[in-house]
Amino acid sequence: MTAPKTFSIRTFGCQMNEHDSERLAGLLVADGLVPATNDQEADVVVLNTCTIRENADLKLYSALGHLKALKEQRPDMQIAVGGCMAQKDRGAIQQRASWVDVVFGTHNLASAPALLRRARREGPLTEVLDAPDPQANLDMAPALYAVRESAYAAWITIQTGCDNTCSYCIVPSVRGREISRPMTDLIEEATMLASSGVVELTVLGQNVNSYGRDITRRGPLFAELLRALGEVAGIERIRFTSPHPKDLRPETIAAMAETPTVCPQLHLPLQHGSNRVLAAMRRGYTLERYLERLALAREAIPDLAVTTDLIVGFPGETDAEFDELLAAVSVAQFDSAYTFIFSAREGTRAALMTDQFIADDVIKDRFERLKQVLDRSALLKHEARVGRLEEVLVEGPSRRNAAMLSGRTRQGKLVHFACQDDVRVGTLVSLRVNHGAPYHLLGEIEDIVRAPRHKVRIPLRSS
C-alpha cells in the first residue's frame, strides 16, 4: 500500500494568515495528505505569505532559496506559494523562482489542493483571481475545514477585504473589498467550535467594526454579532482584531461592556499622533477624535486593556510631528503597542512620496525613543496589577523559562508561573500576580477554576 503524501505549511504574517493556514491544512488533510514534521520530510511545502512590509519579500525568497536545494535532492517534492504576496506578485514569483510548482492568491485558497494535483500532471502553474470565487471561497469556509494548532482557542473570520484607503497599506489591493459572512453562519461555526472543546474565540477581520455594512442598510452589525457570540454555550472568552478607530461606535462599546464573555481588551490602532500625518495616512480621524473614543471605552468597560499600532518614519514626518506622537502615546497610556518602521509598498500612495522619505538613522533614533515611552507605560500598567488575582487560561510552556508555564489574563496579559502536575494546556486557573515587567507578569497559581476539555490538534509552523 502506498504511503499518503505529506505536507508542511509555513506561515508569514498576521493572524488572518495563520487562520488561512489552518483552513488550508484542513483541506489538504481532506484531500488525503498527512502532516509532516518538517520541510525536509514533506512531499508538499506551502508558503502562506504576507506583503505588509518590505522584509516580507526578503523572507519569502530566502525561504524559497533554501527549498530549491531541497527540491534538487527530491524532484518529486512540490512547492506552493499562496497568500497576499502571491496575490500581488502573481507570475513574477515563478519568474524569480522557477522551482515553484503552484502560485495561488488570497481569493482561491480553497483551490490549492486541486491546483497541486493539476501541477503534477501539467507542470508549474499560477492561478490568481481578481475577486473571490463565490463557489469555492475558503476565505469564508467554516471550522469544518480548519486543522487548528490550539485545542482550546480558535479564530473565526467574520469578513474579508477592506474598504479603507490608508495611504501606506496594500491590504485592499490583495484582499479586495469588504465581504461579510452571514451572522447565522458565524453563530453555527462558533457553536461547532464550542462543541469541540474551544473556550476562547478571536474574531478576525481587516476592520471588524464595519462588519455587516455590506449586507444590511441598517449599518454595521458588529455589536449585534458580539452579543450573539456571547450567547454561544461553552465559549468563555471572546476577543477581536482589528477594529478601525473611525468606526468604533457607542453600540460596540456597550456590547463589550454588557457581554460577560467579551474580554476587556481593545486593540485600537492609532498609527500616529500628528493630525497632519494622520491626514496624509488617510486614516479618517484626528487625534482628538481618537482620544475621545478611547475615553468612552475606558469609562464604559472596567479594567480595559488597550493596545495599539504605531508607525515611525512616515514620509514627511518632522521632528515636531514625532514629538506629537510621543505626547499622544504619553496621554493614551497604552498597555502595549506594535511599533513599525514605515515600509513603502509598491501600489500605495505613500510609496510615491519618495522625496519625503526619512533617513534611516533618524528613523532608528525615533523608534528607540518611542519604545522607551511605551515601555514606561507598559511597566506602570503591569506593576499596578501586582497583588491582584487574575483568571488565566494556560497556553503552554513558557519561552522565558522551561520550568514554567504561560497563559493570558482576560485583558490579554502574558503571565509566567511555575508548573504544576495537575495543570495542562487549556486549564483555567486563578493566579496571584507577584511581579510586573514591561512585557509580562509573574504569578503563582492559587486555584484551578476548570480543567481542559479538548482533543489533540495538528501543529502548524509559523515564520
C-alpha positions in Angstrom: 0.0 0.0 0.0 1.4 3.4 -1.0 2.0 5.8 1.9 0.0 9.0 1.8 1.7 12.2 0.8 2.8 14.6 3.5 2.6 18.4 3.7 4.1 21.2 5.6 2.8 24.8 5.8 5.0 27.7 6.7 3.1 30.9 7.6 4.3 34.5 7.3 2.3 37.5 8.6 -0.8 38.2 10.7 -3.5 36.2 12.4 -5.5 36.2 9.2 -2.7 34.4 7.5 -2.4 32.0 10.5 -6.1 31.2 10.2 -5.9 30.8 6.4 -3.1 28.2 7.0 -5.3 26.3 9.5 -8.1 26.1 6.9 -5.6 25.1 4.1 -4.3 22.3 6.4 -7.8 21.1 6.8 -8.4 21.0 3.1 -5.1 19.1 2.5 -6.0 16.6 5.1 -9.4 16.2 3.5 -7.6 15.6 0.2 -5.7 12.6 1.7 -2.4 14.3 2.8 -1.0 14.0 6.3 1.2 16.5 8.2 5.0 16.2 8.0 7.2 17.0 11.0 9.3 19.4 8.9 10.0 20.6 5.3 12.8 18.1 4.7 10.3 15.2 5.0 7.3 16.9 3.3 6.1 15.9 -0.2 4.3 19.3 -0.4 5.6 22.6 1.2 3.2 25.6 1.1 4.4 29.1 2.0 1.5 31.2 3.0 2.8 34.8 2.6 2.3 38.3 3.8 3.1 41.5 2.0 2.5 44.3 4.5 6.2 45.2 4.8 9.3 45.0 2.6 11.0 42.4 4.6 8.1 40.0 3.8 9.6 39.8 0.3 13.0 39.0 1.7 11.6 36.3 3.9 9.8 34.6 1.1 12.7 34.5 -1.4 15.1 33.5 1.4 12.8 30.5 2.2 12.4 29.6 -1.5 16.2 29.7 -1.8 16.6 27.1 0.9 13.8 25.0 -0.6 15.5 25.0 -4.0 18.4 22.9 -2.7 15.9 20.5 -1.1 13.9 20.1 -4.3 17.1 19.4 -6.3 17.6 16.4 -4.0 13.9 15.4 -4.2 12.5 16.4 -7.6 9.0 14.9 -6.9 8.6 17.4 -4.0 6.0 20.2 -4.7 6.4 23.8 -3.6 3.4 26.2 -3.5 3.2 29.9 -2.6 -0.1 31.4 -1.6 -1.4 34.4 0.3 -1.0 38.1 0.0 2.3 38.3 -1.8 1.2 35.7 -4.3 -1.9 37.8 -5.0 0.3 40.9 -5.5 3.3 39.4 -7.5 1.5 36.6 -9.4 3.6 35.3 -12.2 6.7 37.2 -11.0 7.2 34.5 -8.3 7.8 31.7 -10.7 9.9 34.0 -12.9 12.2 34.6 -9.9 11.9 31.0 -8.5 11.2 28.6 -11.4 11.2 25.6 -9.0 7.9 26.8 -7.5 5.1 24.4 -8.7 1.9 26.4 -7.8 1.1 30.0 -7.1 -2.4 30.8 -5.8 -3.8 34.0 -4.3 -6.0 35.2 -1.4 -9.2 34.7 -3.3 -8.8 31.0 -4.3 -7.2 29.4 -1.2 -9.8 26.6 -1.5 -8.5 25.6 -4.9 -4.9 24.8 -3.6 -5.4 21.0 -3.3 -6.8 20.8 -6.9 -4.0 23.1 -8.2 -1.4 20.8 -6.7 -2.9 17.8 -8.4 -3.1 19.7 -11.7 0.6 20.7 -11.4 1.6 17.1 -11.1 0.0 16.4 -14.4 0.6 19.6 -16.3 3.6 21.3 -14.7 4.1 24.6 -12.9 1.1 26.9 -12.9 -0.2 30.2 -11.5 -3.8 30.9 -10.7 -4.7 34.2 -9.0 -8.2 35.5 -9.1 -9.1 39.2 -9.1 -12.1 38.7 -6.9 -13.4 35.9 -4.6 -14.9 32.9 -6.2 -18.4 32.5 -4.7 -18.5 28.8 -5.5 -15.2 27.9 -3.8 -14.0 30.5 -1.5 -12.2 29.1 1.6 -11.9 32.7 3.0 -15.5 32.1 4.1 -15.2 28.4 5.0 -16.4 27.2 8.4 -14.5 25.5 11.1 -15.1 22.1 9.5 -12.2 22.8 7.1 -9.7 24.0 9.7 -7.0 22.0 11.4 -6.3 24.1 14.4 -3.0 24.3 16.3 -4.8 25.1 19.6 -7.3 22.8 21.1 -8.9 25.4 23.4 -8.7 28.6 21.2 -9.8 29.3 17.7 -10.1 32.2 15.2 -13.3 32.9 13.4 -13.1 35.1 10.3 -16.2 37.3 10.0 -15.2 39.3 6.9 -12.5 39.5 4.3 -11.2 42.5 2.4 -11.1 46.2 3.4 -12.9 49.3 2.1 -10.5 51.8 3.7 -7.9 53.7 1.7 -4.9 54.1 4.1 -2.1 55.5 2.0 0.5 53.1 3.3 -1.5 49.9 3.2 -1.6 47.4 0.4 -4.2 45.1 2.0 -7.2 46.4 0.0 -5.3 45.6 -3.2 -4.6 42.0 -2.2 -7.6 41.1 -0.1 -10.2 43.1 -2.1 -13.3 44.9 -0.9 -15.1 44.0 2.4 -17.3 40.9 2.3 -19.1 39.9 5.4 -20.2 36.4 6.3 -23.8 35.9 7.3 -24.3 36.1 11.0 -26.2 32.7 11.1 -23.1 31.1 9.6 -20.8 32.6 12.2 -23.0 31.5 15.1 -23.2 28.0 13.7 -19.4 27.9 13.3 -18.9 29.2 16.9 -21.3 26.5 18.1 -19.3 23.8 16.3 -16.1 25.1 17.8 -17.5 25.2 21.3 -18.7 21.6 20.9 -15.2 20.5 20.0 -13.8 22.0 23.2 -12.9 25.6 22.2 -13.4 28.1 25.0 -11.8 31.2 23.5 -12.7 32.8 20.2 -10.8 35.5 18.5 -12.9 37.3 15.9 -10.9 38.3 12.8 -11.4 40.9 10.1 -9.5 43.7 8.4 -12.0 46.2 10.0 -14.3 44.2 12.3 -16.2 47.4 13.3 -17.7 47.6 9.8 -18.9 44.0 9.8 -22.3 43.7 8.1 -22.2 47.1 6.4 -22.2 45.4 3.0 -25.2 43.1 3.8 -27.7 45.5 5.5 -28.8 49.1 5.1 -29.0 49.4 8.9 -25.3 49.9 9.2 -22.6 47.8 10.8 -23.8 44.7 12.8 -20.6 44.1 14.9 -22.2 45.0 18.2 -25.1 42.5 17.5 -22.6 39.9 16.5 -20.6 40.3 19.7 -23.8 39.8 21.8 -24.9 36.8 19.7 -21.5 35.1 20.1 -21.6 35.8 23.8 -24.7 33.6 24.0 -23.0 30.5 22.5 -22.8 27.8 25.2 -19.2 26.8 26.1 -17.5 29.9 24.8 -15.9 31.6 27.8 -13.8 34.3 26.2 -14.2 36.4 23.0 -11.6 38.8 21.6 -11.4 40.6 18.3 -9.0 42.2 16.0 -8.6 44.6 14.3 -11.1 47.5 14.6 -10.7 50.9 12.9 -10.9 53.9 15.3 -13.2 55.9 13.0 -15.7 53.0 13.1 -15.7 52.3 16.8 -19.3 53.0 17.6 -21.1 53.5 21.0 -23.1 50.4 20.5 -19.9 48.3 20.1 -18.6 49.7 23.3 -21.9 48.9 25.0 -21.8 45.4 23.7 -18.3 44.9 25.1 -19.3 46.2 28.5 -22.6 44.2 28.7 -21.5 40.9 27.3 -19.6 38.9 30.0 -17.7 36.7 27.7 -16.2 39.6 25.7 -12.8 40.2 27.2 -11.9 43.7 28.5 -9.2 44.1 25.8 -9.3 46.6 22.9 -6.7 46.8 20.1 -7.2 50.3 18.7 -4.6 51.3 16.1 -3.6 54.9 16.4 -0.7 54.8 13.9 0.4 58.4 14.7 -0.2 61.4 17.0 0.1 64.2 14.4 -3.1 65.2 12.7 -1.2 66.2 9.6 0.4 62.8 9.4 -2.9 61.1 10.1 -4.5 63.0 7.3 -1.6 62.1 5.0 -2.1 58.4 6.1 -5.8 58.9 5.1 -6.9 57.4 8.5 -10.2 59.3 8.7 -9.9 60.6 12.2 -8.0 63.2 14.3 -6.0 62.6 17.5 -8.7 64.4 19.4 -11.4 62.1 18.0 -9.3 59.0 18.7 -8.7 60.0 22.4 -12.4 60.8 22.8 -13.5 57.3 21.7 -10.7 55.8 23.8 -12.0 57.7 26.9 -15.6 56.5 26.2 -14.4 52.9 26.0 -12.4 53.1 29.2 -15.3 54.8 31.0 -17.7 52.0 30.0 -15.5 48.9 30.3 -13.9 48.3 33.7 -10.3 47.3 33.8 -10.0 47.7 30.0 -6.5 47.0 28.5 -5.7 49.0 25.4 -3.1 48.1 22.8 -2.3 49.9 19.5 -0.3 50.1 16.3 2.2 52.9 15.6 4.2 53.8 12.5 7.5 55.7 12.8 9.1 57.4 9.8 6.1 58.0 7.6 7.1 60.2 4.7 7.4 63.8 5.7 7.3 63.2 9.4 9.0 66.2 11.0 10.8 66.3 14.4 7.8 68.3 15.8 5.3 65.8 14.5 7.3 62.9 16.0 7.1 64.8 19.3 3.4 65.0 18.9 3.4 61.2 18.6 5.4 60.8 21.8 3.0 63.2 23.5 -0.1 61.3 22.3 1.4 58.0 23.5 2.0 59.5 26.9 -1.5 60.7 27.1 -3.1 57.5 25.9 -1.1 55.3 28.3 -1.3 52.1 26.3 -0.8 48.7 27.8 1.4 47.7 24.9 1.9 48.6 21.3 3.1 47.1 18.0 5.6 49.6 16.6 6.6 49.6 12.9 9.0 51.4 10.8 7.4 52.8 7.6 7.8 50.4 4.7 7.0 51.6 1.2 4.8 49.1 -0.7 4.5 49.4 -4.4 1.0 50.3 -5.4 0.2 52.5 -2.4 0.0 56.3 -2.3 2.7 56.6 0.3 5.2 54.7 -1.9 5.1 57.7 -4.3 6.2 60.2 -1.7 9.9 59.3 -2.3 11.0 63.0 -2.0 9.8 62.9 1.6 11.3 59.6 2.8 13.1 59.9 6.2 16.8 59.0 6.7 17.4 55.6 8.3 19.4 57.0 11.2 16.7 59.5 12.0 14.0 56.7 12.0 16.2 54.4 14.2 16.6 57.2 16.8 12.9 58.0 16.8 12.0 54.3 17.0 14.1 53.8 20.1 12.7 57.0 21.8 9.2 55.8 21.2 10.0 52.4 22.6 11.2 53.9 25.8 8.0 55.8 26.3 5.9 52.8 25.5 7.9 50.5 27.9 7.5 53.0 30.7 3.7 53.0 30.2 3.6 49.2 30.0 5.6 48.8 33.1 3.4 51.1 35.1 0.3 49.2 33.9 1.8 45.9 34.9 3.2 47.0 38.2 -0.3 48.2 39.1 -1.6 44.6 38.7 0.8 43.2 41.4 -1.1 41.6 44.2 -4.2 41.1 42.1 -6.0 37.8 41.5 -6.2 37.1 37.8 -8.1 34.4 35.7 -5.5 32.9 33.4 -6.0 30.4 30.5 -2.9 28.2 30.3 -1.3 28.3 26.8 1.7 26.0 27.3 5.4 26.0 28.3 6.9 29.4 28.9 9.5 30.6 26.4 11.1 32.5 29.3 11.8 29.5 31.5 11.4 25.8 30.7 10.3 25.1 34.3 7.4 27.5 33.9 4.0 27.7 32.1 2.5 30.7 30.4 -1.1 31.9 29.9 -3.1 35.0 29.4 -5.5 37.0 31.5 -8.8 38.3 30.2 -7.0 41.5 29.4 -4.6 39.6 27.2 -1.7 40.0 29.6 1.0 37.3 29.3 1.7 35.7 32.6 4.5 33.2 33.5 4.1 30.9 36.5 5.6 27.6 38.0 4.5 24.3 36.5 2.1 22.0 38.5 1.4 18.4 37.7 -2.3 18.9 37.5 -2.2 21.9 35.2 -2.3 21.3 31.5 -2.7 23.4 28.4 -6.3 24.7 28.3 -6.7 24.8 32.1 -8.3 27.9 33.6 -6.5 28.9 36.8 -6.8 31.6 39.4 -3.4 33.2 39.8 -1.9 35.9 42.1 0.4 38.4 40.3 3.6 39.0 42.2 5.8 40.8 39.7 5.2 43.2 36.7 7.7 43.8 33.8 7.1 45.7 30.6 6.2 42.7 28.5 4.9 40.1 31.0 3.7 39.3 34.5 4.9 36.7 37.0 2.5 34.9 39.4 1.6 31.9 41.5 -1.4 29.6 41.0 -3.9 29.8 43.9 -6.7 27.6 42.5 -7.8 25.6 39.4 -11.0 27.0 38.1 -11.6 24.5 35.3 -9.8 21.5 33.8 -9.3 21.5 30.0 -11.6 19.7 27.6 -10.1 19.2 24.2 -8.7 16.9 21.5 -5.2 16.7 20.1 -4.6 19.0 17.1 -2.0 19.0 14.3 0.7 21.7 14.8 1.3 24.2 12.1 4.6 26.1 11.5 5.0 29.8 11.5 7.8 32.1 10.5 
